[in-house]
Amino acid sequence: MKKLAVAALTASLMASAAYADSVKIGFVTTLTTGAAIIGKDMQNAANLAVEHLGGKAGDLDIELIFADDGFAPETGKQATDKLVKQDNVDFVTGYIWSHVLLASRKSVLDADKFLISANAGPSQIAGKLCDEDFFSTSWQNDQTPMAMGEVLNQQGVKSLYIMAPNYAAGKNMVTGVESTFKGEILGKDLTKWGADAQLDFSAELAKAKASGAEGLFVFYPGAAAGAFTKQYHQAGLKDEIPLYSVFTVDAISLPKLQAADFQSVLGSRITQAWDPSLDNAANKKFVADFKAKYGSYPSFYAAQSYDAINMIADAVAKVGNTTDRDALRAAMKAADYGSVRGDYSYGNNNFPIQNFYLREVVADADGNWTTQVVQTVFENHQDSYAKDCKLN
């Protein structure tokens, strides 16, 4: 009788799933601590995507559940566990931080849920830890700094000092720029990261200046971006050791830098796979509506989050349910949902093969600081860890 009861319950649950009238999407991001400025941008973009979709993925209602990772791997895993076990979501997306994603991935994949990273791209998941149920709507961490390394070569920079936070993504950023930059690395500092991240960089800036390097490469996202950039410009280092950055000067930090009137930020050049100036219909609508609704330019975090929701919704709409995993997987792999970055494809490890651009900080027609594309650095670029992925 006990076995029959269990079988009946299982059949009932399967029938309920088959006739579910909604798709449940868990979204893990940072909604507290100083890093919440990024999380809020991602949350706004995800909500805008649902609004643009009319709250629907085909015939199914979209139920979007946000969870706070508290800028900590342990908290992020707990938030992920709740989404998977209690909320029983169909997809889990979001994830700013690589160490949070690495701590949470098994909770999602072992539960046979789909995991879509809207930002973090640790090398481990691109390589040996790749999984058929993991997808990225961003990039592998190394790729953006690899593009910057190539830009440095083109500009004839012969020596570099490097600064980045001491965690998984920071280490990937360093590896990325070192893999393409052909000059000499004269010094390197990996600074404390987390909820109590180092925000005073005076000692490191002094070392960088003293090194005699021709350029300073940095990766400092979130609140650290504004702190670092202000200290760099207050120290008057622009003409002594030019700044080359990734994920530091962006739509998150630019409003504060403009408010502080750091005019020397104008003309700064950075690399990225997306830009608000990209000329495609999806991007134009996204940027215009985001600005109208939230009063600022969207960041790349926002763009990738918008893509994540749209990719999930497109797959569910095409398949018509949340239970045919093979069909959902194939639909996401096709990447034909209309990304804000334009057309791209997926590699064997389910990371995008896409363009990377050199972007320049400019003032728009209204005087607001933003970025625009200067040139394409890499076309259809695939990350270097795909060769270590077991998937075909």
C-alpha positions in Angstrom: 0.0 0.0 0.0 2.9 2.4 0.9 4.5 1.8 -2.6 1.1 2.4 -4.3 0.6 5.6 -2.4 4.1 6.9 -3.3 3.5 5.9 -7.0 0.1 7.7 -7.0 1.7 10.8 -5.5 4.5 10.8 -8.0 2.0 10.4 -10.9 0.0 13.3 -9.5 3.0 15.5 -9.2 4.0 14.6 -12.8 0.6 15.4 -14.1 0.5 18.7 -12.2 3.9 19.6 -13.7 2.8 18.6 -17.2 -0.2 21.0 -16.9 1.5 23.8 -15.1 0.2 27.2 -16.1 3.3 29.1 -15.2 7.1 29.1 -15.5 8.9 29.8 -12.3 12.2 31.6 -12.6 14.5 32.1 -9.6 16.8 35.1 -9.8 19.8 35.3 -7.5 21.5 38.6 -7.1 22.9 41.0 -4.5 20.1 43.1 -3.0 21.9 44.2 0.2 25.4 45.5 1.1 27.2 48.1 -1.1 27.0 45.7 -4.1 23.2 46.0 -4.2 23.7 48.8 -6.7 24.5 46.1 -9.3 21.8 43.8 -8.1 19.2 46.5 -8.4 20.2 47.2 -12.0 19.8 43.5 -12.8 16.5 43.3 -11.0 15.2 46.3 -12.9 16.2 44.7 -16.2 14.6 41.4 -15.4 11.4 43.1 -14.4 11.5 45.1 -17.6 11.9 41.9 -19.7 8.8 40.4 -18.0 6.9 43.6 -18.7 8.0 43.6 -22.4 6.8 39.9 -22.6 3.4 40.8 -21.2 4.1 38.6 -18.2 4.0 35.5 -20.5 6.2 32.8 -21.9 4.0 31.6 -24.7 0.7 30.6 -22.9 2.4 30.3 -19.5 2.5 33.0 -16.9 6.0 34.1 -15.8 6.6 33.9 -12.0 9.8 35.7 -11.2 11.2 35.2 -7.7 14.2 37.3 -6.5 16.7 36.1 -3.9 19.5 37.9 -2.2 23.0 36.4 -2.1 24.2 38.9 0.5 27.5 39.2 -1.5 28.6 35.9 0.1 28.9 32.3 -1.3 27.3 30.7 1.7 24.3 33.1 1.6 24.0 32.7 -2.1 23.9 28.9 -1.8 21.2 29.1 0.9 19.2 31.4 -1.3 19.6 29.0 -4.3 18.6 26.0 -2.1 15.4 27.7 -1.1 14.5 28.6 -4.7 15.1 25.0 -5.8 13.7 23.0 -2.9 10.9 25.2 -1.5 9.9 27.4 -4.4 10.4 24.6 -6.9 11.5 26.9 -9.7 12.1 25.6 -13.2 15.1 27.9 -14.0 17.6 29.7 -11.8 19.4 32.7 -13.2 21.2 35.9 -12.1 24.5 35.6 -10.2 26.9 38.5 -10.3 29.8 36.9 -8.5 31.8 33.9 -9.6 32.4 32.6 -6.1 28.7 32.7 -5.4 27.9 30.8 -8.7 30.5 28.2 -8.0 29.1 27.6 -4.5 25.5 27.3 -5.9 25.8 25.4 -9.2 25.4 21.9 -7.7 22.3 22.9 -5.9 20.6 23.7 -9.2 22.1 21.1 -11.5 21.7 18.2 -9.0 18.0 19.0 -8.8 17.7 18.8 -12.6 16.9 22.5 -13.0 18.3 24.8 -15.6 21.0 27.2 -14.5 21.6 30.4 -16.6 24.3 32.8 -15.5 23.5 36.4 -16.3 26.9 37.6 -15.4 29.5 35.4 -13.6 31.6 33.3 -16.0 34.2 31.4 -14.0 36.7 29.3 -15.9 35.9 26.1 -14.1 32.3 26.1 -15.4 33.4 26.9 -18.9 35.8 24.0 -18.8 35.8 20.8 -16.7 32.6 21.7 -14.7 30.6 22.5 -17.8 27.1 21.0 -17.9 24.4 20.5 -20.5 21.9 22.3 -18.2 24.1 25.4 -17.7 24.0 28.4 -20.1 25.5 31.8 -19.9 24.1 35.1 -21.3 27.2 37.0 -20.6 30.8 35.7 -21.3 33.6 33.7 -19.8 35.5 35.9 -17.3 38.8 35.9 -19.2 37.4 37.1 -22.5 36.8 40.8 -21.8 40.3 41.4 -20.4 41.7 39.3 -23.3 40.2 41.9 -25.6 41.8 44.7 -23.6 45.1 42.9 -23.8 44.8 43.0 -27.6 43.9 46.7 -27.5 47.1 47.4 -25.4 49.2 45.6 -28.0 47.6 47.7 -30.8 48.3 50.9 -28.9 52.0 49.9 -28.4 51.9 49.6 -24.6 55.0 47.7 -23.5 54.6 47.4 -19.8 51.7 47.0 -17.3 50.8 47.1 -13.6 47.8 45.0 -12.7 45.3 45.4 -9.9 42.2 43.3 -9.2 40.2 41.9 -6.2 41.3 38.5 -4.8 38.5 36.1 -5.8 37.6 33.8 -8.7 36.6 36.5 -11.2 39.5 38.7 -10.3 42.0 35.9 -10.9 40.3 35.1 -14.2 40.6 38.8 -15.3 44.3 38.8 -14.6 44.7 35.5 -16.5 42.7 37.0 -19.4 44.8 40.1 -19.9 48.1 38.3 -19.3 47.1 35.7 -22.0 47.0 38.3 -24.8 49.2 41.2 -23.6 52.6 40.8 -25.2 54.5 43.3 -23.0 56.0 43.0 -19.5 54.0 42.8 -16.3 55.9 45.0 -13.8 53.7 44.4 -10.7 50.5 42.9 -9.5 48.2 43.4 -6.5 45.2 41.2 -5.6 43.2 43.1 -3.0 40.7 42.0 -0.3 37.2 41.3 -1.6 33.8 40.6 -0.1 31.4 42.4 2.1 34.4 44.2 3.8 36.3 44.7 0.5 39.3 47.0 0.4 38.3 50.5 -0.8 41.5 52.4 0.0 44.0 51.9 -2.9 46.5 54.5 -2.0 49.3 52.0 -1.3 48.7 50.1 -4.5 48.5 53.2 -6.6 51.8 54.4 -5.2 53.4 51.1 -6.1 51.9 51.2 -9.6 53.3 54.7 -10.1 56.7 53.7 -8.8 56.9 50.7 -11.1 57.4 52.8 -14.2 54.7 50.8 -16.1 53.3 52.4 -19.2 49.8 51.4 -18.2 47.6 50.3 -15.3 45.1 47.5 -15.8 42.3 47.2 -13.2 39.1 45.2 -12.6 37.0 46.6 -9.8 33.2 46.2 -10.1 30.4 47.7 -8.1 31.1 50.1 -5.2 34.9 49.5 -5.5 34.7 50.9 -9.1 33.8 54.4 -7.9 36.2 54.3 -5.0 39.1 53.2 -7.2 38.4 55.6 -10.1 38.1 58.6 -7.8 41.3 57.8 -6.0 43.2 57.3 -9.3 42.0 60.6 -10.7 42.5 62.5 -7.4 46.1 61.2 -7.4 46.6 62.9 -10.8 47.9 59.7 -12.4 46.2 60.0 -15.7 49.2 61.4 -17.5 51.7 59.3 -15.5 50.2 55.8 -15.8 47.2 55.6 -18.1 44.3 53.5 -16.9 42.9 50.5 -18.8 40.0 48.9 -17.2 37.3 46.2 -17.5 34.0 46.2 -15.6 35.1 49.3 -13.7 34.0 52.4 -15.6 30.5 51.5 -16.7 26.8 52.6 -16.4 26.9 51.8 -12.7 29.9 54.1 -11.8 29.6 56.8 -14.5 26.7 58.8 -12.9 28.7 59.1 -9.7 31.9 60.0 -11.5 30.0 62.6 -13.5 28.4 64.0 -10.3 31.9 64.4 -8.9 32.9 66.2 -12.2 35.9 63.8 -13.0 36.2 65.2 -16.5 39.2 63.1 -17.2 37.0 60.0 -17.3 35.6 61.3 -20.6 37.6 59.5 -23.4 38.4 56.5 -21.2 38.3 53.3 -23.2 37.1 49.9 -22.0 36.2 46.5 -23.6 32.9 44.7 -23.4 30.6 42.4 -25.4 27.6 44.8 -25.2 27.1 48.5 -25.5 24.0 50.8 -25.4 24.9 52.1 -28.8 24.7 48.7 -30.6 22.4 49.1 -33.6 19.7 46.4 -33.4 16.0 46.6 -32.7 16.0 44.7 -29.4 18.8 46.8 -28.0 17.2 50.1 -29.1 13.9 49.2 -27.3 15.7 47.9 -24.2 17.9 51.0 -23.8 15.1 53.5 -24.5 12.6 51.8 -22.2 15.1 51.2 -19.4 16.1 54.9 -19.5 12.4 56.0 -19.5 11.5 53.7 -16.7 14.5 54.0 -14.4 16.1 57.3 -15.4 19.5 56.0 -16.3 21.4 54.0 -18.9 21.4 50.3 -18.3 24.6 48.6 -17.4 25.9 45.4 -19.1 24.7 43.6 -16.0 21.2 44.8 -16.9 21.6 43.9 -20.6 22.7 40.3 -19.7 19.8 39.9 -17.2 17.3 41.1 -19.8 18.7 38.6 -22.2 18.5 35.8 -19.7 14.8 36.3 -19.1 14.1 36.6 -22.8 16.0 33.5 -23.6 14.2 31.4 -21.0 10.8 32.8 -22.1 11.5 32.2 -25.8 12.5 28.5 -25.1 9.4 27.9 -23.0 7.2 29.6 -25.6 8.6 27.4 -28.4 8.3 24.2 -26.4 5.0 25.0 -24.8 5.9 23.5 -21.4 8.6 23.4 -18.7 9.0 19.6 -18.6 10.4 18.6 -22.0 14.0 19.2 -21.0 15.6 18.1 -24.3 13.5 20.5 -26.3 14.1 23.4 -23.8 17.8 22.7 -24.0 17.8 22.7 -27.8 15.7 25.9 -27.9 18.1 27.8 -25.6 21.1 26.4 -27.5 19.7 27.9 -30.7 20.1 31.5 -29.2 17.6 33.0 -31.7 15.5 34.9 -29.1 16.7 38.4 -30.2 19.5 39.3 -27.9 20.4 42.9 -27.2 23.9 42.2 -28.3 22.7 41.1 -31.7 23.2 37.6 -33.2 25.5 35.2 -31.4 25.9 31.4 -31.0 26.7 29.0 -28.3 29.9 26.9 -28.0 30.0 23.3 -26.8 30.3 24.6 -23.2 27.1 26.7 -23.6 29.0 30.0 -23.3 28.4 32.6 -26.0 30.6 32.9 -29.1 30.3 36.7 -29.7 31.9 40.0 -30.6 33.9 42.1 -28.2 34.2 45.8 -28.6 36.4 48.7 -27.6 34.1 51.4 -26.1 34.8 55.0 -25.2 33.2 57.1 -22.5 31.3 60.1 -24.1 28.7 62.6 -23.2 25.3 62.0 -25.0 23.1 64.7 -26.6 21.7 65.5 -23.1 25.1 65.7 -21.5 24.9 62.4 -19.7 28.0 60.3 -19.6 27.7 56.9 -21.4 29.7 54.8 -23.8 29.8 54.1 -27.5 31.5 51.5 -29.6 34.9 52.6 -31.2 35.9 49.3 -32.9 35.4 45.6 -32.9 38.3 43.9 -31.2 37.3 40.2 -31.5 34.7 38.8 -33.9 32.8 35.6 -32.9 35.2 35.0 -30.0 35.1 31.7 -28.1 36.6 31.3 -24.7 39.8 29.3 -24.2 38.3 26.8 -21.7 35.8 25.2 -24.1 38.4 22.7 -25.1 38.3 21.3 -21.6 34.5 20.8 -21.7 33.3 17.2 -22.2 30.2 18.3 -24.1 30.1 18.2 -27.9 
